Amino acid sequence: MAESSRITARDGVRADARRNRERVLVAARAVFAEHGIDAPMATVARRAEVGVATLYRHFPTRDALVRGAFAQQMETCARALTEALAAPDPWQGFQRLVETVCALQREERGFPAAFVAAFPDSTSEHAQSRQRAERDFTALVRRAQASGALRADFHPSDLVVVLLAHGALVTALPDDGAASRRLVAYLLQSFRADTANEPLPPPTALTLRSLPIATDNPRRRRLPGA
């Protein structure tokens, strides 16, 4: 085989591998949104129309697949938190962060569970990233409260309550972006210090790890191979 032919063949193989990888990622996001991130890897391979061996060649573990499927969302979330902390107006930073995280949840319903699953224990490097995100969010809350905009009894764990409530809505009404945005606006208004007429009940002990790993979709069906 001539050198030019070998180069063309290698380029063709690389292009095919890239296409297969992208098909797996698209399929994984769809399957995780419908059935939770504990869905069988074989189900993802079938949705992507590739062999299981091909899937494992690109993503040797479920953890790697989850990270790959939601890498962009995790990067967006981390960037939104950094920008929120740097915002001159702490309330605007807080507001934009909540809106961004809820938009991610609306667009990719499997994302919150993927975020938790990506940081599985307290000793891993990734868990340290989660702890840093929680610490930074707490700092953002304190800044917004100190500015007088965020109600004094808002607790960082209330973000998990928001995600649980919003997650239930987008699961029931996956195509209703207007309902999602309206709920988020209602919640943000209730967090304003100037609307805090009555004290809230005590905060919960919820953390990001309290978010469900599997999606409670009422239309969820038994999966082949489950």
MODELLER restraints for C-alpha pairs under 7 A, 6 or more apart:
rsr = mdl.restraints
at = mdl.atoms
rsr.add(forms.Gaussian(group=physical.xy_distance, feature=features.Distance(at['CA:21:A'], at['CA:58:A']), mean=6.51, stdev=0.5))
rsr.add(forms.Gaussian(group=physical.xy_distance, feature=features.Distance(at['CA:23:A'], at['CA:48:A']), mean=5.29, stdev=0.5))
rsr.add(forms.Gaussian(group=physical.xy_distance, feature=features.Distance(at['CA:24:A'], at['CA:44:A']), mean=6.87, stdev=0.5))
rsr.add(forms.Gaussian(group=physical.xy_distance, feature=features.Distance(at['CA:24:A'], at['CA:45:A']), mean=6.69, stdev=0.5))
rsr.add(forms.Gaussian(group=physical.xy_distance, feature=features.Distance(at['CA:24:A'], at['CA:48:A']), mean=5.15, stdev=0.5))
rsr.add(forms.Gaussian(group=physical.xy_distance, feature=features.Distance(at['CA:24:A'], at['CA:55:A']), mean=6.79, stdev=0.5))
rsr.add(forms.Gaussian(group=physical.xy_distance, feature=features.Distance(at['CA:25:A'], at['CA:68:A']), mean=6.91, stdev=0.5))
rsr.add(forms.Gaussian(group=physical.xy_distance, feature=features.Distance(at['CA:25:A'], at['CA:69:A']), mean=4.95, stdev=0.5))
rsr.add(forms.Gaussian(group=physical.xy_distance, feature=features.Distance(at['CA:27:A'], at['CA:44:A']), mean=5.77, stdev=0.5))
rsr.add(forms.Gaussian(group=physical.xy_distance, feature=features.Distance(at['CA:27:A'], at['CA:47:A']), mean=5.53, stdev=0.5))
rsr.add(forms.Gaussian(group=physical.xy_distance, feature=features.Distance(at['CA:27:A'], at['CA:48:A']), mean=5.18, stdev=0.5))
rsr.add(forms.Gaussian(group=physical.xy_distance, feature=features.Distance(at['CA:28:A'], at['CA:44:A']), mean=5.43, stdev=0.5))
rsr.add(forms.Gaussian(group=physical.xy_distance, feature=features.Distance(at['CA:28:A'], at['CA:69:A']), mean=6.34, stdev=0.5))
rsr.add(forms.Gaussian(group=physical.xy_distance, feature=features.Distance(at['CA:29:A'], at['CA:69:A']), mean=5.99, stdev=0.5))
rsr.add(forms.Gaussian(group=physical.xy_distance, feature=features.Distance(at['CA:29:A'], at['CA:110:A']), mean=6.83, stdev=0.5))
rsr.add(forms.Gaussian(group=physical.xy_distance, feature=features.Distance(at['CA:31:A'], at['CA:44:A']), mean=6.34, stdev=0.5))
rsr.add(forms.Gaussian(group=physical.xy_distance, feature=features.Distance(at['CA:32:A'], at['CA:39:A']), mean=6.67, stdev=0.5))
rsr.add(forms.Gaussian(group=physical.xy_distance, feature=features.Distance(at['CA:32:A'], at['CA:110:A']), mean=5.36, stdev=0.5))
rsr.add(forms.Gaussian(group=physical.xy_distance, feature=features.Distance(at['CA:33:A'], at['CA:108:A']), mean=6.71, stdev=0.5))
rsr.add(forms.Gaussian(group=physical.xy_distance, feature=features.Distance(at['CA:33:A'], at['CA:109:A']), mean=5.02, stdev=0.5))
rsr.add(forms.Gaussian(group=physical.xy_distance, feature=features.Distance(at['CA:33:A'], at['CA:110:A']), mean=4.38, stdev=0.5))
rsr.add(forms.Gaussian(group=physical.xy_distance, feature=features.Distance(at['CA:33:A'], at['CA:215:A']), mean=6.79, stdev=0.5))
rsr.add(forms.Gaussian(group=physical.xy_distance, feature=features.Distance(at['CA:34:A'], at['CA:215:A']), mean=6.91, stdev=0.5))
rsr.add(forms.Gaussian(group=physical.xy_distance, feature=features.Distance(at['CA:34:A'], at['CA:217:A']), mean=6.70, stdev=0.5))
rsr.add(forms.Gaussian(group=physical.xy_distance, feature=features.Distance(at['CA:34:A'], at['CA:220:A']), mean=6.56, stdev=0.5))
rsr.add(forms.Gaussian(group=physical.xy_distance, feature=features.Distance(at['CA:35:A'], at['CA:214:A']), mean=6.89, stdev=0.5))
rsr.add(forms.Gaussian(group=physical.xy_distance, feature=features.Distance(at['CA:35:A'], at['CA:215:A']), mean=5.84, stdev=0.5))
rsr.add(forms.Gaussian(group=physical.xy_distance, feature=features.Distance(at['CA:35:A'], at['CA:220:A']), mean=6.09, stdev=0.5))
rsr.add(forms.Gaussian(group=physical.xy_distance, feature=features.Distance(at['CA:36:A'], at['CA:110:A']), mean=6.58, stdev=0.5))
rsr.add(forms.Gaussian(group=physical.xy_distance, feature=features.Distance(at['CA:36:A'], at['CA:213:A']), mean=6.67, stdev=0.5))
rsr.add(forms.Gaussian(group=physical.xy_distance, feature=features.Distance(at['CA:36:A'], at['CA:214:A']), mean=4.01, stdev=0.5))
rsr.add(forms.Gaussian(group=physical.xy_distance, feature=features.Distance(at['CA:36:A'], at['CA:215:A']), mean=4.41, stdev=0.5))
rsr.add(forms.Gaussian(group=physical.xy_distance, feature=features.Distance(at['CA:37:A'], at['CA:114:A']), mean=6.82, stdev=0.5))
rsr.add(forms.Gaussian(group=physical.xy_distance, feature=features.Distance(at['CA:37:A'], at['CA:213:A']), mean=6.64, stdev=0.5))
rsr.add(forms.Gaussian(group=physical.xy_distance, feature=features.Distance(at['CA:37:A'], at['CA:214:A']), mean=5.93, stdev=0.5))
rsr.add(forms.Gaussian(group=physical.xy_distance, feature=features.Distance(at['CA:38:A'], at['CA:214:A']), mean=6.39, stdev=0.5))
rsr.add(forms.Gaussian(group=physical.xy_distance, feature=features.Distance(at['CA:40:A'], at['CA:226:A']), mean=6.24, stdev=0.5))
rsr.add(forms.Gaussian(group=physical.xy_distance, feature=features.Distance(at['CA:42:A'], at['CA:52:A']), mean=5.98, stdev=0.5))
rsr.add(forms.Gaussian(group=physical.xy_distance, feature=features.Distance(at['CA:45:A'], at['CA:51:A']), mean=5.96, stdev=0.5))
rsr.add(forms.Gaussian(group=physical.xy_distance, feature=features.Distance(at['CA:45:A'], at['CA:52:A']), mean=5.52, stdev=0.5))
rsr.add(forms.Gaussian(group=physical.xy_distance, feature=features.Distance(at['CA:45:A'], at['CA:55:A']), mean=6.22, stdev=0.5))
rsr.add(forms.Gaussian(group=physical.xy_distance, feature=features.Distance(at['CA:59:A'], at['CA:65:A']), mean=5.34, stdev=0.5))
rsr.add(forms.Gaussian(group=physical.xy_distance, feature=features.Distance(at['CA:63:A'], at['CA:118:A']), mean=6.64, stdev=0.5))
rsr.add(forms.Gaussian(group=physical.xy_distance, feature=features.Distance(at['CA:66:A'], at['CA:114:A']), mean=6.12, stdev=0.5))
rsr.add(forms.Gaussian(group=physical.xy_distance, feature=features.Distance(at['CA:67:A'], at['CA:118:A']), mean=6.44, stdev=0.5))
rsr.add(forms.Gaussian(group=physical.xy_distance, feature=features.Distance(at['CA:70:A'], at['CA:111:A']), mean=6.57, stdev=0.5))
rsr.add(forms.Gaussian(group=physical.xy_distance, feature=features.Distance(at['CA:73:A'], at['CA:104:A']), mean=6.73, stdev=0.5))
rsr.add(forms.Gaussian(group=physical.xy_distance, feature=features.Distance(at['CA:77:A'], at['CA:101:A']), mean=6.47, stdev=0.5))
rsr.add(forms.Gaussian(group=physical.xy_distance, feature=features.Distance(at['CA:80:A'], at['CA:97:A']), mean=5.77, stdev=0.5))
rsr.add(forms.Gaussian(group=physical.xy_distance, feature=features.Distance(at['CA:81:A'], at['CA:97:A']), mean=6.24, stdev=0.5))
rsr.add(forms.Gaussian(group=physical.xy_distance, feature=features.Distance(at['CA:84:A'], at['CA:93:A']), mean=3.89, stdev=0.5))
rsr.add(forms.Gaussian(group=physical.xy_distance, feature=features.Distance(at['CA:84:A'], at['CA:94:A']), mean=6.05, stdev=0.5))
rsr.add(forms.Gaussian(group=physical.xy_distance, feature=features.Distance(at['CA:84:A'], at['CA:97:A']), mean=6.23, stdev=0.5))
rsr.add(forms.Gaussian(group=physical.xy_distance, feature=features.Distance(at['CA:85:A'], at['CA:93:A']), mean=6.54, stdev=0.5))
rsr.add(forms.Gaussian(group=physical.xy_distance, feature=features.Distance(at['CA:85:A'], at['CA:140:A']), mean=5.82, stdev=0.5))
rsr.add(forms.Gaussian(group=physical.xy_distance, feature=features.Distance(at['CA:87:A'], at['CA:93:A']), mean=5.35, stdev=0.5))
rsr.add(forms.Gaussian(group=physical.xy_distance, feature=features.Distance(at['CA:90:A'], at['CA:143:A']), mean=5.97, stdev=0.5))
rsr.add(forms.Gaussian(group=physical.xy_distance, feature=features.Distance(at['CA:90:A'], at['CA:144:A']), mean=4.74, stdev=0.5))
rsr.add(forms.Gaussian(group=physical.xy_distance, feature=features.Distance(at['CA:91:A'], at['CA:144:A']), mean=5.21, stdev=0.5))
rsr.add(forms.Gaussian(group=physical.xy_distance, feature=features.Distance(at['CA:91:A'], at['CA:149:A']), mean=6.00, stdev=0.5))
rsr.add(forms.Gaussian(group=physical.xy_distance, feature=features.Distance(at['CA:91:A'], at['CA:150:A']), mean=6.77, stdev=0.5))
rsr.add(forms.Gaussian(group=physical.xy_distance, feature=features.Distance(at['CA:94:A'], at['CA:140:A']), mean=6.76, stdev=0.5))
rsr.add(forms.Gaussian(group=physical.xy_distance, feature=features.Distance(at['CA:95:A'], at['CA:188:A']), mean=6.95, stdev=0.5))
rsr.add(forms.Gaussian(group=physical.xy_distance, feature=features.Distance(at['CA:99:A'], at['CA:184:A']), mean=6.92, stdev=0.5))
rsr.add(forms.Gaussian(group=physical.xy_distance, feature=features.Distance(at['CA:102:A'], at['CA:163:A']), mean=6.99, stdev=0.5))
rsr.add(forms.Gaussian(group=physical.xy_distance, feature=features.Distance(at['CA:105:A'], at['CA:111:A']), mean=6.02, stdev=0.5))
rsr.add(forms.Gaussian(group=physical.xy_distance, feature=features.Distance(at['CA:105:A'], at['CA:112:A']), mean=6.63, stdev=0.5))
rsr.add(forms.Gaussian(group=physical.xy_distance, feature=features.Distance(at['CA:105:A'], at['CA:167:A']), mean=6.93, stdev=0.5))
rsr.add(forms.Gaussian(group=physical.xy_distance, feature=features.Distance(at['CA:106:A'], at['CA:170:A']), mean=5.92, stdev=0.5))
rsr.add(forms.Gaussian(group=physical.xy_distance, feature=features.Distance(at['CA:112:A'], at['CA:211:A']), mean=6.96, stdev=0.5))
rsr.add(forms.Gaussian(group=physical.xy_distance, feature=features.Distance(at['CA:113:A'], at['CA:211:A']), mean=6.35, stdev=0.5))
rsr.add(forms.Gaussian(group=physical.xy_distance, feature=features.Distance(at['CA:113:A'], at['CA:212:A']), mean=6.03, stdev=0.5))
rsr.add(forms.Gaussian(group=physical.xy_distance, feature=features.Distance(at['CA:113:A'], at['CA:213:A']), mean=4.56, stdev=0.5))
rsr.add(forms.Gaussian(group=physical.xy_distance, feature=features.Distance(at['CA:113:A'], at['CA:214:A']), mean=6.84, stdev=0.5))
rsr.add(forms.Gaussian(group=physical.xy_distance, feature=features.Distance(at['CA:116:A'], at['CA:208:A']), mean=6.49, stdev=0.5))
rsr.add(forms.Gaussian(group=physical.xy_distance, feature=features.Distance(at['CA:116:A'], at['CA:209:A']), mean=5.61, stdev=0.5))
rsr.add(forms.Gaussian(group=physical.xy_distance, feature=features.Distance(at['CA:117:A'], at['CA:213:A']), mean=6.98, stdev=0.5))
rsr.add(forms.Gaussian(group=physical.xy_distance, feature=features.Distance(at['CA:119:A'], at['CA:126:A']), mean=5.16, stdev=0.5))
rsr.add(forms.Gaussian(group=physical.xy_distance, feature=features.Distance(at['CA:119:A'], at['CA:127:A']), mean=4.52, stdev=0.5))
rsr.add(forms.Gaussian(group=physical.xy_distance, feature=features.Distance(at['CA:119:A'], at['CA:130:A']), mean=6.48, stdev=0.5))
rsr.add(forms.Gaussian(group=physical.xy_distance, feature=features.Distance(at['CA:120:A'], at['CA:127:A']), mean=6.57, stdev=0.5))
rsr.add(forms.Gaussian(group=physical.xy_distance, feature=features.Distance(at['CA:121:A'], at['CA:127:A']), mean=5.85, stdev=0.5))
rsr.add(forms.Gaussian(group=physical.xy_distance, feature=features.Distance(at['CA:138:A'], at['CA:156:A']), mean=5.80, stdev=0.5))
rsr.add(forms.Gaussian(group=physical.xy_distance, feature=features.Distance(at['CA:141:A'], at['CA:156:A']), mean=6.85, stdev=0.5))
rsr.add(forms.Gaussian(group=physical.xy_distance, feature=features.Distance(at['CA:144:A'], at['CA:150:A']), mean=5.31, stdev=0.5))
rsr.add(forms.Gaussian(group=physical.xy_distance, feature=features.Distance(at['CA:145:A'], at['CA:151:A']), mean=6.20, stdev=0.5))
rsr.add(forms.Gaussian(group=physical.xy_distance, feature=features.Distance(at['CA:145:A'], at['CA:152:A']), mean=5.78, stdev=0.5))
rsr.add(forms.Gaussian(group=physical.xy_distance, feature=features.Distance(at['CA:148:A'], at['CA:193:A']), mean=6.58, stdev=0.5))
rsr.add(forms.Gaussian(group=physical.xy_distance, feature=features.Distance(at['CA:149:A'], at['CA:192:A']), mean=5.76, stdev=0.5))
rsr.add(forms.Gaussian(group=physical.xy_distance, feature=features.Distance(at['CA:149:A'], at['CA:193:A']), mean=5.26, stdev=0.5))
rsr.add(forms.Gaussian(group=physical.xy_distance, feature=features.Distance(at['CA:150:A'], at['CA:191:A']), mean=5.91, stdev=0.5))
rsr.add(forms.Gaussian(group=physical.xy_distance, feature=features.Distance(at['CA:150:A'], at['CA:192:A']), mean=4.87, stdev=0.5))
rsr.add(forms.Gaussian(group=physical.xy_distance, feature=features.Distance(at['CA:150:A'], at['CA:193:A']), mean=4.87, stdev=0.5))
rsr.add(forms.Gaussian(group=physical.xy_distance, feature=features.Distance(at['CA:151:A'], at['CA:191:A']), mean=5.76, stdev=0.5))
rsr.add(forms.Gaussian(group=physical.xy_distance, feature=features.Distance(at['CA:151:A'], at['CA:192:A']), mean=5.44, stdev=0.5))
rsr.add(forms.Gaussian(group=physical.xy_distance, feature=features.Distance(at['CA:151:A'], at['CA:193:A']), mean=3.81, stdev=0.5))
rsr.add(forms.Gaussian(group=physical.xy_distance, feature=features.Distance(at['CA:151:A'], at['CA:196:A']), mean=6.34, stdev=0.5))
rsr.add(forms.Gaussian(group=physical.xy_distance, feature=features.Distance(at['CA:152:A'], at['CA:193:A']), mean=6.98, stdev=0.5))
rsr.add(forms.Gaussian(group=physical.xy_distance, feature=features.Distance(at['CA:153:A'], at['CA:200:A']), mean=6.83, stdev=0.5))
rsr.add(forms.Gaussian(group=physical.xy_distance, feature=features.Distance(at['CA:154:A'], at['CA:191:A']), mean=6.96, stdev=0.5))
rsr.add(forms.Gaussian(group=physical.xy_distance, feature=features.Distance(at['CA:155:A'], at['CA:203:A']), mean=6.34, stdev=0.5))
rsr.add(forms.Gaussian(group=physical.xy_distance, feature=features.Distance(at['CA:157:A'], at['CA:204:A']), mean=6.62, stdev=0.5))
rsr.add(forms.Gaussian(group=physical.xy_distance, feature=features.Distance(at['CA:157:A'], at['CA:205:A']), mean=6.93, stdev=0.5))
rsr.add(forms.Gaussian(group=physical.xy_distance, feature=features.Distance(at['CA:157:A'], at['CA:206:A']), mean=5.47, stdev=0.5))
rsr.add(forms.Gaussian(group=physical.xy_distance, feature=features.Distance(at['CA:157:A'], at['CA:207:A']), mean=5.82, stdev=0.5))
rsr.add(forms.Gaussian(group=physical.xy_distance, feature=features.Distance(at['CA:160:A'], at['CA:206:A']), mean=6.63, stdev=0.5))
rsr.add(forms.Gaussian(group=physical.xy_distance, feature=features.Distance(at['CA:160:A'], at['CA:207:A']), mean=6.48, stdev=0.5))
rsr.add(forms.Gaussian(group=physical.xy_distance, feature=features.Distance(at['CA:160:A'], at['CA:208:A']), mean=6.17, stdev=0.5))
rsr.add(forms.Gaussian(group=physical.xy_distance, feature=features.Distance(at['CA:164:A'], at['CA:211:A']), mean=6.98, stdev=0.5))
rsr.add(forms.Gaussian(group=physical.xy_distance, feature=features.Distance(at['CA:170:A'], at['CA:180:A']), mean=6.77, stdev=0.5))
rsr.add(forms.Gaussian(group=physical.xy_distance, feature=features.Distance(at['CA:171:A'], at['CA:217:A']), mean=6.15, stdev=0.5))
